[in-house]
Each structure stands twice: as C-alpha cells, then as structure tokens.
Amino acid sequence: MRASLSSCWLLLLSVAWIPAAHAVEITGMKDFPNLQGRYAPGGDCQRQPRIAIDAGGMAFEVEGRNERVARLEYAASYGGNFYEGSSQWFFPFGREGAYPVLMTFNADEKPGVLTVTPHDEGYTGGSPLSPRNRALVAGSPYLRCR
C-alpha cells in the first residue's frame, strides 16, 4: 500500500509540472506574414472551402457563404515549452472559452499545409460539429493555392 501511495504522489507531482498550452487573443494576422495567402483543398482555389489569410484576419468561404474573422486566438504555446518547429496553431471561432476547431499552419512541419481538426466539437459525448465546421474539417488538409 505504501509503495502505491508513493507512486501516486510522484505521478501527481510530475503532472503538476506539465506546462499548459495557452491561447492569446489577437486581432488580425499582421504578425504572421508567412502564413498569409489563400488555401483550398489540394491547393486548388476553384474548390471549396477556401480560406484566405491577410493582415486583417481570416476569411472563410464555405458552401457559397463568406465569413470574416478578425479576432481569434493564437495558441502560442501549443507545441510545448521547447517546441522549435514551424507549425502554428489558431482557434478562429472561440466563444465563451470553447474552441470548436483548431487550425494548424505548416502542419507536420510542411510549409503551406493547413489542417483543420475538431477541438471542442465533434467528439463522443460532446457537441456535434456545426455544418460550417464539418465542411472545414472535411476539406482538410488545405494547401496554399497555386
């Protein structure tokens, strides 16, 4: 019994030292010029969904509807304290502490690749993906348009 209590205590202490990922609210994408451009499934901008990134923010064209997002969350520490890769993470549709989808630019360390994955929607026992978010996830991965 004493050994198992010690093991539990060590586990709790080790978990306490794991760094948390924090998102920072930003306005626009002016600080991310390398990510700016147009993205579409397979890099074919004739296809939808299309995502455009510019200094002012992000624009989404999904099923013929346009939506612009200027205020979003940048997950600056999502890769951990010692992450030195090129991937960058954003939550474009955060509301009341919930982030339905996660956008990963330079996904898998590949420049020009953007993935959109479920985050707070679409999981067993959670709320389902909204139609817009379902379309964005289905179109992933995106490539910078040719």
Accessible surface in RSA format (square Angstrom, percent):
REM  Atomic radii and reference values for relative SASA: ProtOr
REM  Chains: A
REM  Algorithm: Lee & Richards
REM  Probe-radius: 1.40
REM  Slices: 20
REM RES _ NUM      All-atoms   Total-Side   Main-Chain    Non-polar    All polar
REM                ABS   REL    ABS   REL    ABS   REL    ABS   REL    ABS   REL
RES MET A   1   181.68  94.1 133.95  88.6  47.74 113.7 112.72  95.8  68.97  91.4
RES ARG A   2   202.78  85.1 197.37 100.6   5.41  12.9  71.39  97.6 131.40  79.6
RES ALA A   3    77.28  71.1  66.13 102.0  11.15  25.4  73.45 103.4   3.83  10.1
RES SER A   4    60.00  50.7  53.46  71.3   6.54  15.1  48.62 103.5  11.39  15.9
RES LEU A   5   107.76  60.0 103.66  74.2   4.10  10.3 104.08  73.1   3.68   9.9
RES SER A   6    59.27  50.1  52.63  70.2   6.64  15.3  31.97  68.1  27.30  38.2
RES SER A   7    68.32  57.7  61.25  81.7   7.08  16.3  33.42  71.2  34.90  48.9
RES CYS A   8    71.68  54.2  69.21  77.2   2.47   5.8  18.65  47.2  53.04  57.2
RES TRP A   9   152.48  61.2 150.95  73.1   1.52   3.6 135.17  72.1  17.31  28.1
RES LEU A  10   116.43  64.8 112.85  80.7   3.57   9.0 113.19  79.5   3.24   8.7
RES LEU A  11   113.39  63.2 108.99  78.0   4.41  11.1 112.75  79.2   0.64   1.7
RES LEU A  12   113.17  63.0 107.60  77.0   5.57  14.0 107.95  75.8   5.22  14.1
RES LEU A  13    74.37  41.4  73.91  52.9   0.45   1.1  74.34  52.2   0.03   0.1
RES SER A  14    61.60  52.1  50.20  67.0  11.40  26.3  48.51 103.3  13.09  18.3
RES VAL A  15    80.98  53.3  75.40  68.3   5.58  13.4  75.49  65.6   5.49  14.9
RES ALA A  16    79.28  72.9  40.57  62.6  38.72  88.1  52.56  74.0  26.72  70.8
RES TRP A  17   206.49  82.9 185.35  89.7  21.14  49.6 171.75  91.6  34.75  56.4
RES ILE A  18   116.11  66.1  98.43  73.3  17.67  42.6 100.37  72.3  15.74  42.7
RES PRO A  19    67.87  49.5  43.91  40.0  23.95  87.1  54.72  45.2  13.14  81.7
RES ALA A  20    63.96  58.8  43.97  67.9  19.99  45.5  52.51  73.9  11.46  30.3
RES ALA A  21    57.09  52.5  26.99  41.7  30.10  68.5  27.88  39.3  29.21  77.4
RES HIS A  22   119.37  65.2 115.14  80.0   4.23  10.8  80.34  82.8  39.03  45.4
RES ALA A  23    36.19  33.3   6.56  10.1  29.63  67.4   6.56   9.2  29.63  78.5
RES VAL A  24    79.71  52.4  76.03  68.8   3.68   8.9  79.71  69.3   0.00   0.0
RES GLU A  25    89.12  51.2  65.65  49.7  23.48  55.9  27.33  52.9  61.79  50.4
RES ILE A  26    34.34  19.5  28.36  21.1   5.98  14.4  34.34  24.7   0.00   0.0
RES THR A  27    79.68  56.7  70.95  71.9   8.73  20.8  53.98  72.5  25.70  38.8
RES GLY A  28     5.89   7.3   0.00   N/A   5.89   7.3   3.09   8.5   2.80   6.3
RES MET A  29     0.24   0.1   0.00   0.0   0.24   0.6   0.24   0.2   0.00   0.0
RES LYS A  30   129.20  63.0 111.77  68.6  17.42  41.5  86.53  77.9  42.67  45.4
RES ASP A  31   112.10  78.5  86.93  86.5  25.18  59.5  25.71  60.5  86.39  86.2
RES PHE A  32    24.68  12.3  20.61  12.8   4.07  10.6  24.68  15.0   0.00   0.0
RES PRO A  33    89.47  65.2  76.15  69.4  13.32  48.4  76.25  63.0  13.21  82.1
RES ASN A  34   127.88  88.2 113.36 109.6  14.51  34.9  31.08  74.8  96.80  93.6
RES LEU A  35     3.41   1.9   3.41   2.4   0.00   0.0   3.41   2.4   0.00   0.0
RES GLN A  36    49.66  27.8  39.45  28.8  10.21  24.3  12.11  25.8  37.55  28.5
RES GLY A  37    26.09  32.2   0.00   N/A  26.09  32.2  25.06  68.8   1.03   2.3
RES ARG A  38   134.10  56.3 130.54  66.5   3.56   8.5  49.38  67.5  84.73  51.3
RES TYR A  39     2.36   1.1   2.32   1.3   0.04   0.1   0.78   0.6   1.58   1.9
RES ALA A  40     0.00   0.0   0.00   0.0   0.00   0.0   0.00   0.0   0.00   0.0
RES PRO A  41     6.13   4.5   6.07   5.5   0.06   0.2   6.13   5.1   0.00   0.0
RES GLY A  42    32.92  40.6   0.00   N/A  32.92  40.6  24.84  68.2   8.08  18.1
RES GLY A  43     2.16   2.7   0.00   N/A   2.16   2.7   0.68   1.9   1.48   3.3
RES ASP A  44    44.70  31.3  42.01  41.8   2.69   6.4   8.26  19.4  36.44  36.3
RES CYS A  45    18.77  14.2   8.28   9.2  10.50  24.7   8.08  20.5  10.69  11.5
RES GLN A  46   157.71  88.2 132.42  96.8  25.29  60.2  48.21 102.6 109.50  83.1
RES ARG A  47   123.26  51.8 118.14  60.2   5.11  12.2  40.36  55.2  82.90  50.2
RES GLN A  48    66.11  37.0  42.17  30.8  23.94  57.0  21.64  46.1  44.47  33.7
RES PRO A  49    12.26   8.9  12.26  11.2   0.00   0.0  12.26  10.1   0.00   0.0
RES ARG A  50    53.97  22.7  52.94  27.0   1.03   2.5  15.30  20.9  38.67  23.4
RES ILE A  51     0.85   0.5   0.00   0.0   0.85   2.0   0.58   0.4   0.27   0.7
RES ALA A  52    33.43  30.7  32.62  50.3   0.81   1.8  32.62  45.9   0.81   2.1
RES ILE A  53     5.70   3.2   0.00   0.0   5.70  13.7   0.00   0.0   5.70  15.5
RES ASP A  54    60.44  42.3  60.39  60.1   0.05   0.1  31.79  74.8  28.65  28.6
RES ALA A  55    52.59  48.4  46.98  72.5   5.61  12.8  47.17  66.4   5.42  14.4
RES GLY A  56    37.91  46.8   0.00   N/A  37.91  46.8  29.50  80.9   8.41  18.8
RES GLY A  57     0.00   0.0   0.00   N/A   0.00   0.0   0.00   0.0   0.00   0.0
RES MET A  58     0.00   0.0   0.00   0.0   0.00   0.0   0.00   0.0   0.00   0.0
RES ALA A  59    30.05  27.6  28.60  44.1   1.46   3.3  28.83  40.6   1.22   3.2
RES PHE A  60     2.96   1.5   1.13   0.7   1.83   4.8   2.06   1.2   0.90   2.6
RES GLU A  61    45.68  26.2  44.90  34.0   0.78   1.9   6.66  12.9  39.02  31.9
RES VAL A  62    11.08   7.3   8.89   8.0   2.19   5.3   8.89   7.7   2.19   5.9
RES GLU A  63   134.14  77.0 101.77  77.0  32.37  77.1  53.30 103.1  80.84  66.0
RES GLY A  64    55.92  69.0   0.00   N/A  55.92  69.0  26.51  72.8  29.41  65.9
RES ARG A  65   193.43  81.2 188.02  95.8   5.41  12.9  64.56  88.2 128.87  78.1
RES ASN A  66   122.50  84.5  89.95  86.9  32.56  78.4  31.99  77.0  90.51  87.5
RES GLU A  67    67.73  38.9  61.07  46.2   6.66  15.9  34.91  67.5  32.82  26.8
RES ARG A  68   121.48  51.0  92.54  47.2  28.95  68.9  60.92  83.3  60.56  36.7
RES VAL A  69    15.57  10.2  12.23  11.1   3.34   8.0  15.57  13.5   0.00   0.0
RES ALA A  70    43.89  40.4  38.41  59.3   5.48  12.5  38.41  54.1   5.48  14.5
RES ARG A  71   158.95  66.7 144.03  73.4  14.93  35.5  55.72  76.2 103.24  62.6
RES LEU A  72     4.57   2.5   0.00   0.0   4.57  11.5   4.53   3.2   0.04   0.1
RES GLU A  73    27.71  15.9  27.71  21.0   0.00   0.0   3.42   6.6  24.30  19.8
RES TYR A  74    43.01  20.1  43.01  24.5   0.00   0.0  22.47  16.9  20.54  25.3
RES ALA A  75     2.14   2.0   1.76   2.7   0.38   0.9   1.76   2.5   0.38   1.0
RES ALA A  76    56.94  52.4  30.46  47.0  26.49  60.3  30.86  43.5  26.09  69.1
RES SER A  77    37.46  31.7  30.65  40.9   6.81  15.7  34.73  74.0   2.73   3.8
RES TYR A  78    84.38  39.4  65.16  37.1  19.22  50.0  39.63  29.8  44.76  55.2
RES GLY A  79    32.26  39.8   0.00   N/A  32.26  39.8  10.48  28.7  21.79  48.8
RES GLY A  80    32.36  39.9   0.00   N/A  32.36  39.9  23.82  65.4   8.53  19.1
RES ASN A  81   103.92  71.7  67.65  65.4  36.27  87.3  16.00  38.5  87.92  85.0
RES PHE A  82   184.03  92.1 164.01 101.6  20.02  52.1 169.22 102.6  14.82  42.4
RES TYR A  83    78.38  36.6  48.98  27.9  29.41  76.5  56.32  42.3  22.07  27.2
RES GLU A  84   167.43  96.1 127.17  96.2  40.26  95.8  53.22 102.9 114.20  93.2
RES GLY A  85    38.94  48.0   0.00   N/A  38.94  48.0  18.33  50.3  20.61  46.2
RES SER A  86    51.41  43.4  38.47  51.3  12.94  29.8  44.99  95.8   6.43   9.0
RES SER A  87     7.89   6.7   4.20   5.6   3.69   8.5   1.57   3.3   6.32   8.9
RES GLN A  88    47.72  26.7  46.98  34.3   0.74   1.8  10.64  22.7  37.07  28.1
RES TRP A  89    31.48  12.6  31.48  15.2   0.00   0.0  23.12  12.3   8.36  13.6
RES PHE A  90     0.00   0.0   0.00   0.0   0.00   0.0   0.00   0.0   0.00   0.0
RES PHE A  91     8.38   4.2   8.37   5.2   0.01   0.0   8.37   5.1   0.01   0.0
RES PRO A  92     3.33   2.4   0.21   0.2   3.12  11.4   0.21   0.2   3.12  19.4
RES PHE A  93    19.57   9.8   9.38   5.8  10.19  26.5  16.73  10.1   2.84   8.1
RES GLY A  94    36.21  44.7   0.00   N/A  36.21  44.7   5.49  15.1  30.73  68.8
RES ARG A  95   130.38  54.7 120.79  61.6   9.60  22.8  66.94  91.5  63.44  38.4
RES GLU A  96   184.25 105.8 133.64 101.1  50.61 120.5  64.15 124.1 120.10  98.1
RES GLY A  97    65.00  80.2   0.00   N/A  65.00  80.2  32.46  89.1  32.54  72.9
RES ALA A  98    35.34  32.5  34.00  52.5   1.33   3.0  35.32  49.7   0.01   0.0
RES TYR A  99    47.60  22.2  47.60  27.1   0.00   0.0  24.85  18.7  22.75  28.0
RES PRO A 100     0.96   0.7   0.60   0.5   0.36   1.3   0.96   0.8   0.00   0.0
RES VAL A 101     0.81   0.5   0.50   0.5   0.31   0.7   0.50   0.4   0.31   0.8
RES LEU A 102    13.28   7.4  13.13   9.4   0.14   0.4  13.13   9.2   0.14   0.4
RES MET A 103     0.76   0.4   0.76   0.5   0.00   0.0   0.66   0.6   0.09   0.1
RES THR A 104    16.10  11.5  16.10  16.3   0.00   0.0   9.53  12.8   6.57   9.9
RES PHE A 105     1.04   0.5   1.04   0.6   0.00   0.0   1.04   0.6   0.00   0.0
RES ASN A 106    21.12  14.6  20.16  19.5   0.96   2.3   0.04   0.1  21.09  20.4
RES ALA A 107     4.19   3.9   4.17   6.4   0.02   0.0   4.17   5.9   0.02   0.1
RES ASP A 108   115.03  80.6  88.11  87.7  26.92  63.7  25.07  59.0  89.96  89.7
RES GLU A 109    84.75  48.7  67.71  51.2  17.04  40.6  54.31 105.1  30.44  24.9
RES LYS A 110   117.31  57.2 116.59  71.5   0.72   1.7  67.29  60.6  50.02  53.3
RES PRO A 111   114.03  83.1  94.39  86.0  19.63  71.4  94.69  78.2  19.33 120.2
RES GLY A 112    12.43  15.3   0.00   N/A  12.43  15.3  10.82  29.7   1.61   3.6
RES VAL A 113    23.18  15.3  22.78  20.6   0.40   1.0  22.78  19.8   0.40   1.1
RES LEU A 114     0.00   0.0   0.00   0.0   0.00   0.0   0.00   0.0   0.00   0.0
RES THR A 115    29.10  20.7  29.10  29.5   0.00   0.0  23.28  31.3   5.81   8.8
RES VAL A 116     1.71   1.1   0.52   0.5   1.20   2.9   0.52   0.4   1.20   3.2
RES THR A 117    57.75  41.1  57.75  58.6   0.00   0.0  51.31  68.9   6.44   9.7
RES PRO A 118    33.78  24.6  29.24  26.7   4.54  16.5  29.24  24.1   4.54  28.2
RES HIS A 119    58.03  31.7  45.86  31.9  12.17  31.1  30.63  31.6  27.41  31.9
RES ASP A 120    60.92  42.7  41.17  41.0  19.75  46.7  17.20  40.5  43.72  43.6
RES GLU A 121    11.81   6.8  11.32   8.6   0.48   1.2   3.00   5.8   8.81   7.2
RES GLY A 122    39.32  48.5   0.00   N/A  39.32  48.5  10.74  29.5  28.58  64.0
RES TYR A 123   122.92  57.4 115.71  65.8   7.21  18.8  91.98  69.1  30.94  38.1
RES THR A 124   151.39 107.7 113.55 115.1  37.84  90.2  86.29 115.9  65.09  98.4
RES GLY A 125    86.97 107.3   0.00   N/A  86.97 107.3  42.76 117.4  44.21  99.0
RES GLY A 126    45.55  56.2   0.00   N/A  45.55  56.2  26.38  72.4  19.17  42.9
RES SER A 127    61.88  52.3  49.73  66.4  12.15  28.0  44.53  94.8  17.35  24.3
RES PRO A 128   106.83  77.9  94.89  86.5  11.94  43.4 100.86  83.3   5.97  37.1
RES LEU A 129    27.72  15.4  21.09  15.1   6.63  16.7  21.09  14.8   6.63  17.9
RES SER A 130    38.09  32.2  31.20  41.6   6.89  15.9  37.64  80.2   0.45   0.6
RES PRO A 131    89.92  65.5  87.11  79.4   2.81  10.2  87.77  72.5   2.15  13.3
RES ARG A 132    66.05  27.7  60.46  30.8   5.59  13.3  30.31  41.4  35.74  21.7
RES ASN A 133     0.69   0.5   0.69   0.7   0.00   0.0   0.00   0.0   0.69   0.7
RES ARG A 134   124.99  52.5 124.20  63.3   0.79   1.9  55.24  75.5  69.74  42.3
RES ALA A 135    17.76  16.3   8.84  13.6   8.92  20.3  16.23  22.9   1.53   4.1
RES LEU A 136     0.85   0.5   0.85   0.6   0.00   0.0   0.85   0.6   0.00   0.0
RES VAL A 137    36.23  23.8  30.41  27.5   5.81  14.0  30.41  26.4   5.81  15.8
RES ALA A 138    83.25  76.5  46.77  72.2  36.49  83.0  58.34  82.2  24.92  66.0
RES GLY A 139    12.64  15.6   0.00   N/A  12.64  15.6   9.24  25.3   3.41   7.6
RES SER A 140    27.95  23.6   8.56  11.4  19.39  44.7   5.77  12.3  22.17  31.1
RES PRO A 141    79.98  58.3  75.86  69.2   4.12  15.0  75.86  62.6   4.12  25.6
RES TYR A 142     0.00   0.0   0.00   0.0   0.00   0.0   0.00   0.0   0.00   0.0
RES LEU A 143    69.75  38.8  69.75  49.9   0.00   0.0  69.75  49.0   0.00   0.0
RES ARG A 144    85.73  36.0  75.30  38.4  10.44  24.8  47.67  65.2  38.06  23.1
RES CYS A 145    27.86  21.1   8.25   9.2  19.61  46.1   8.25  20.9  19.61  21.1
RES ARG A 146   216.48  90.9 144.92  73.9  71.56 170.4 105.80 144.6 110.68  67.1
END  Absolute sums over single chains surface
CHAIN  1 A     8948.8       7080.7       1868.2       5341.4       3607.4
END  Absolute sums over all chains
TOTAL          8948.8       7080.7       1868.2       5341.4       3607.4
